[in-house]
Amino acid sequence: MSIQDNIDVVPDAAPVVAADEAEGTLTGKEKVAYGVGDLGNGFMFDLGQVYLTKFWIDTAGIGPAVVALIFVLVKLFDAVMDTVAALFIDGRKVGKRGKFRPVMMVSACILAVMTVVTFTMPDVSLGWKIAFAAGSYAIWGATFSFANGPYGSLASVMTRNIKERAQLATSRQAGSLGAQWICGIAFIPIMMMLGGMTSRNYMWAAVVMAVLGIICFWICYKGTKEHVVVNREANKEKTSLKDYGRAVLTNRPLLGLVLMSLFTISSMNVNNMMMIFFAEFNLGNIALMAVLNFVMIGASIVGIMFIPKLVVRFGKKRTVMVSFAVAVVANGLNFIIPTNLWTFMILVTIGYVALSIPNGITWAFVSDTIDYGEWHTGVRREGMTYAAFSFSRKVSQSLAALVGAGMLAVSGYVAQATSQSEGTLLGIKAVMTLYPAVALTIAAVIVYFVYNVSDDKYRRIAKDLNEGRWEHGIIGESTRATLATK
């Protein structure tokens, strides 16, 4: 039996070119459509990251410490669900619509419904409110695993071309930032148009964002194709969790990416979560949140457009390291300098742009680690590899909630008050600025010492995979025997 007899081929797929050849595999429409998928993702994900803490504390009356606990516990549950979703996705056969896109689309529709439910609070006792908040958010998180996992894995089977992967990463980050931008400047004004920041108006504003999310996912579903021909012969035998663990734990660049993301994602989430509190209390006007987000995220959308050129000129790893350095300096200065609208706006914008570039390149890293895992073990596990990365994102979101909501609890935040104590104001500022400076310093150290796949090394890996080879032989013919001896 030949290798080609055991390759899953998507009916409308086209063979991918070698990684070091000129680009041309993907159309501009596909690149844009893929990014629109994360725009839809963000309409439902970023909404919760930015506004759910405020909704639960000030509108539902749940204490900050309890809110922090809900976030931590639910995100840890979500991390388990990522593994469940990965097992399902990796075990799924390639259909006429591909391996990932159908699961992504169906899950996105359910996710939209749960997004609205999480911003709904029944008129019950506090205990039942806490139970409803935790339960609805847990279901939302489980559904998100089945929508985001296939979406993230999709890029790895669209192309292996380094430049095109950088373009897909840019498109995805543009979609993510676009959702943050729209949610950041439109969500509160929508509620104000409806009569104020009431529980009912939170729900209707969430409906608007959820509908936009479904539309964006549909555009992604219809506008993308799974081009890469993948040899899945080594995947056909039933695989145990031990085999999955081996495939993940032997993937050094994935480990580096997981550890790095703990600090990069928590930094961005803390910034987004606390901006509404900083605008309302430190700057004295909640309406300034829209202005700050317009400038900060708008500049970041422009900044990430340079990712492909930066990657081609300097490489992914070097671009990430320099960006971290800029972000650390900007955030550190923002903590030291006394609070002022203009200096804060300038420095937070510089810091956010500098963080957005590594976060954009991260999506190219993810696809590279999936290919590295296949090359290193002979077994391709997109779902499990992405789940390991997603696990780090869930833990980082827990960390952000613990830092943000935990600080509000420790510093004596008073819900629905018109002003806060000096200690609370300092705590809000420290979380917004000092935490990212420290966290991104750690992230830079991790990526420098742990992530070990250069662009040149990846080109060699992609060439081997395109020829049906892994590190120790022919994929499918030598894979299982070799792994069995380890």
N, C-alpha and C positions, 0 to 999 in steps of 0.2 A: 504493500500500500504506500503510495507516495505522499509526501508532505501536503501537496496541493489538494489531495482528496480529503484532507481533514481540516480544511480551512473554512470557517464560516464566512460567507460572502453576503453582504447586504445586496438585495436585488438591484437597487439603483446606485450601487457604489461604483466608484472608479478607482483603479489602483493608485496608490500614493507614490509620489516621486521620492527619490533618495533625499536624505536630510540635507545634503550639501549642494543639491541642485538649485537652480533658480526657482523662485516661487511661481505658482500658477495653478496649484491644486484647488485652492479655495477661491470662490468668487467674492466680490465685495459684498454682495447681498448676504452670503452666508456669514461673513465676519460680523456684519451689523446685526443680523438676526440672532446670532449667538449672544452678543452683548445685550440685546433687548431682553433676553431671557433673565439676565441678572437684574435688569430694571424691574421686571415683574417680581423677581425674588425679593428685591429690596422694598417694594411697596408693601410687602407683608412682613418681611423680617425686620427691616430697619424701623418700621413703625413701632414694633414692640420694644426694640432696644432703646428708642429715644423717648417714647411717651408712656410706656406701661408703668414705669416706676412712679411717675407723676400721677397717673390715673389711679393706681392702687392706693397711694399714700394720701393725696389731697381729696380725691373724689369718693373713693370707697372707704376711706378712713382706716386702712390697714397700717399698722406701725412700720417704720423704716426697717427695724431689725427683722420683723416677720417677712417683709418684702425681700430682704436680702437672703433670708433662709429659703424662701420659695424659689428664687432664682437659682441658688446653688443646688438644691435638691433636684429640681426639675431638669437643669442642664446636665447633671450627672445621669439622670434617667435617660435623657436624650442621647447621651453618649452610648449607652447600652443599645438603644434603638438604632443608632447608626450601624452597629454591628449586625443587628437583625436585618436591616435594610440591605446591607452589603451582601449578606448570605443569599438573600432573595435575588438581588440583581445579578450577582456573579453566577448563580445557578440558572438564570433565565436564558433560554435559547434566543438566537437572533431571528427575529421575525421579518416580515416584509417591510415594516416601518423601522427596523433597526432594533438594537438591544436596549437602548436607554430612553429614547424619546417617548414611547408610549407610557412608560411608568411615570416619567416626569410630568406629562400632561395631565394624566388622571389625578395624580397626587396634588398637583397645583390647584385643581378645582376644589378638592377637599380642603386644602390649606386656606383658600380664600374664605370658605365658610367659617373655619376655626379662627381666622384672624378677626372676624367680626364678633365671634363669641367671646374671645378673650377681652375685647373692649366692651363687653356687656356685663352689668353687675345687677343681679336681682336684689330686691328690697327685702333682705332677710337679716338675721342676726350676724354679728361680726364673725363668729365661728364658722357659720355657713358661707359667709363671703370669702373667708380665707380658703375654705375647702373648694369653693367654686373657682377661685382664682388659680389655685394650684392644679386642680383637675383639668380645667380647660386649657391651661398653658402646657400641661404635660401632653395632652392629646395633640395640641398644636405642634409641639416639638417632635412628637413621633411622626406626624404627617410630614413635617418639614424634612425629616431624614429621607423619606421616600421621594420627595420632590428635588431636594438639593443634591443628593448623592448621584442620581443619574445625570443631572444637569452638569455637575462638575466633571464626571467621568467622560461625558460626551466629547469634550475637547481633545482627549487623548486619542480618539478614533476619527477625528476630523482631519488631522494632519500630523506629520512628524517633522515638518520643515521648521527650523528654529525661528526664522523670521516670521513665519505665519503664526507660530505659537505665541510669539511676542505680540503680534497684532490681535490675536484672540484674547490674550490676557489684557491688553489695553482696552479692547471692546467690552470685555466683562467688567473691568474696573470702571469704565465710563458708565456702564449701566448701573453699577452699584452706587457710584457717586451721584448719578442722575436721580436715582430714587431717594437718596439722602437729601439731595438738594430740593426736590419737589416736596417731600414730606416735611423738611425743615422749614420751608417758607410758606407752605399752603395749609398744613393740617390745622394749626391754631386759627388762622383766618376763616377756614371753613366752619369751624365751631362757632366763631364769633358771628358769622353771618346767620347761623342757625339760632343764635340767642345766648351764647356763652359756653364756658367749659363745664357743661353738665354731663352726667352719665349718659343720657340719651344722645346728646350731640357727639360725644366721643364715638358712640356706636355708629351713627350715620356718617361721620367723617371716615371711619374705618371701612364702611361699605364702599365709599368712593374709591379708596385706595385698593381694596380687594378686587373690585371690578377691573381697575386699571391693571392689576397684577395678572389676572386671567388673560386679558387681551395680549399682554406682553409675552406670556408663556406660549400662547397660541402662535404668535408671530415667530417665536424661536422654534417651535415644533414644526411649523410648515416651512421655514426658511433654511433649515440645516439638514445635512446628510452625514452619515457615518461612512467616510471614504476609506479609512485604513483597513486593509485586509489583514485580519488577525488569525494566526494559527492557534486554535484552541484544542488541539489534540491532547495536550497535557492536562487540560481541564476536564476531560470527559469522564474520568473516573471520579467516584464520589470522594470528596475532599473533607477531611476532618478539621476541627478548629485548630488542632495542632499544626496541620499543614498551613493553615491561614496564618497562624502565629509565626511560623518559620519564615513565611514569605515576607511578613511585615518587619519582624525583628532583625532580619539580616539586611534590611534596606537602610544603610547609613544615611544617605541624603534625605530619606523620609523622616528619620529620627531627628535630623537637624531642622527640617522644616516644621515638624511637630513642636519642638522646643521653642523655635523662633516665634512661631505663631501665638504661643501662649502670651507673649509680651507685646507683639505688634497688634494683635486683634483686641486684646484687653485695653491697650492704650487708646485705640480708635473708639471702642465702645464706651469707655469712660468719658471721653470727650463728648460724644454724642448724647450720652445719658445725662450729663451734668450741665450741658449748655443751657437748658431751659431754667435751671436753678441759678446759674451764674448770671444770666441776663436779668432775671426777675429780682434777685437780691443784691448781688455784687455790683451790678450796673444800674439797678433801680428801675428797670423797664422791661417787662417780658416781651414786648414788641420788638426789642432789639435782637431777639433770637433769630427772627426772620432775616434781618439785615446781616448779622454775623454769618449765618449759614449761606446766604446768597453770595457773600464775598469769599468766604473760606472754601466752601465746596465748589463754587463756580470756578475759582482759581485752580482748584485741584483737578477739575475736569479738563481744563486747558493743559495743566502740567503733565498729566498722564499721557497726553497725545504724543509726547516726546519719548515715551518708553521704547518703541521699536528702534528709533535712531540711537538712543542711549545704549540699548542692548547690543546693537550691531557695532557701535563705536567702542564701547568699554567692556561689554560682557555683562551678564545678569548679576553675577556676584559682586563685582566691583561697583556697579551702579547702586545696588542695595546698600553696600557699606557706606558710600559717600552720602546717600540720602539719609541714612540713620544719623550720621554725624551732624548734618544740618538740622535735623529735627530735634536732636538732643540739645544743641545750643539754643535754638529758638524757644523751646519749652522752658529750659533753665532760666533764660533771661526773663521770660514772661512771669515766672514765679518771683524773681528777685525784684523786678521793677514794680513800683506801686501801681495799683489798679487804675487804669485810665483807658477809656474806650478805644482811642486811636492806637496807642501802643499795643494794647491787647489784641485788637483786630489784626494789626500787621503781623505780629509775632505768631498768633494762633494760626493765621493763614499760611505763613511760611512753614510752620511745623506740620500742619495738616497736609500741605502739598508734598512735603518731603516724606511723610509717612505713606501717603497714597501711592507713591511710585513703587516702593517695596511691596506694598500690599497688592498692587497690580501685577508685578513680576512674579509674585507668589503663585499665581494661577499657571504660569508657564513652568514654574518649579514643580507643581503638582503633576502635570502631564509628564515631565521628565522623570520624576520618581516612579511613576507607573511603568514607564518603559524600562527604567533601570531595574526595577523589581523583576520584570519578565526576563531581561537579559541576564540578571544575576542568578535567578532560580530556575528559569525555563518555564515558569508558570505565570500566566498573566491574570492578575486579580485587580481589575479596575475598581470594583466596588469596595473590596476590603482595604485597598490602599487609600482610596478617597475617604473611607470611613475612619481610618486612623488619623488622617489629616483633619477631618471634620470633628473627631473626638477632641483634638487640641483646641479647635475653635469653640466647642461647647464648654470645655474647661475654662478657656480664656473669658468667655462670656460670664461664667460663674464668678471668675475672679474679678471681672469688671463690676458685677453686681455687688459682690462682697465689699469691694473697695468703695464704690459709690454710695450705695444705700447704707452700707455699714458705717461710713463716715458720717452720714446724716444722723444716724442713730447715736453714735458716740459723741458727736459735737452738739447734740441737743436741738436738732431741727424741730421746729414747731409747725405742724401742718396747718395750712390755710391762714397763716399769719402774714401780716403786711411787711414785716421786717424780721431779721434774724440776728442773733448775737454775733459779736466779733469773732468768737471762736468758730462758729458755724461758717461764717464768711471765709475765714482763713482755711478751714477744712475744704470747702468747695473749691477754692482757688488752688490748693495743694493737689487735689485730685485731678483738676483740669490741666495742670502744668507740670508739677514736680513728679507726679507718678509717671507720665509718659517719658520724661527725661531719664529717669532711672531705668524704667522698663526697656526702653529702646537701646540703652547702653548695654544691657544684658543680652538683648537680641543680636546686637552687632558682634559681640564676643562669640555667641553660639554659631552664627552663620559663618564666621571666619574660620573657626576651628573644626566644626562638625560637617558642614555641607561640602561634599568632596567631588561633585560632578561639574567640571568646567564645561564650557560650550564645546571645546574641542573633543573632550571625552564623550560628550553626548553624541556628537556627530559619528564617532566610531560605533557607539551603541546602536544608533538608529540604522547605520549601514548593516550591521550584523542582523538586526531584527528584520530588515527589509529582505535579507537573503535567507531568512528562516533559521538563523543561528542564535544560540544563546552563549553564555560565557564558556561553557564546557562541551559544546557539541551542537547537534541538530535538534531543534525544538520538536518534541513529540516522539522522536526515536530514542533519545538518550536521557530525556528529562527525568522520567519517573525512576528509572534505575539509579541515577545519580543521587536524586533526593532521598531515596530509600536507604542509602548508605550513610546519610548524615545523621 
